[in-house]
C-alpha cells in the first residue's frame, strides 16, 4: 500500500499521540503530575521533512522547533488528563509541531526567553505557532509552508 505525503504526516502525528498516551497511562497516578518522557521523542517518531517550514541554507543551519517539544509533550499530557482523545492530541501535534532552520544566534535569543515554554497568554488551539519568533523579532527566511500551524 502506498501512502500520500499527507497520510504519512497524519500517521506520524498519530504515532506520537499513541506513544505519549502510553507514557501518560503509566504515569497518570503519579503525584505530583508529571510528563516523564524525554521531549526528544518527537525527533525519533516524526520525520523532519513532514514538519519543516523552510530549508537549510548556509546562513541558517539550526533546526529550531517553533513550539518547544517540552511544551507540546506537557500539553499532550494535560489533554489526556482532560479526557481528550488520541485524535484530539494528534491534531494538536499536527498543528504545532514544526521546525524552522534559523541562525545559531537566533536560537540563543529564543532560548534565553522561552527555551521550553511559550508566552503565558499563548493559546495552542488558535494562536500563531510562530509567536516565540514574532515576540523576539525573528523572521523565518525562506518560509514555504503556507498553512503554518495547520495539520
Secondary structure, DSSP 8 states (H G I E B T S, - for coil): ----HHHHHHHHHHHHHHHHHHHHHHHTT-SS----S-TTHHHHHS-GGGTBSS--BTTB-EEEESS-HHHHHHHHHHHHHTT--HHHHHHHHHHH--EEEE-HHHHHHHHHHHSS---TT--TTTS-TTHHHHHTT---TT---TTTT--
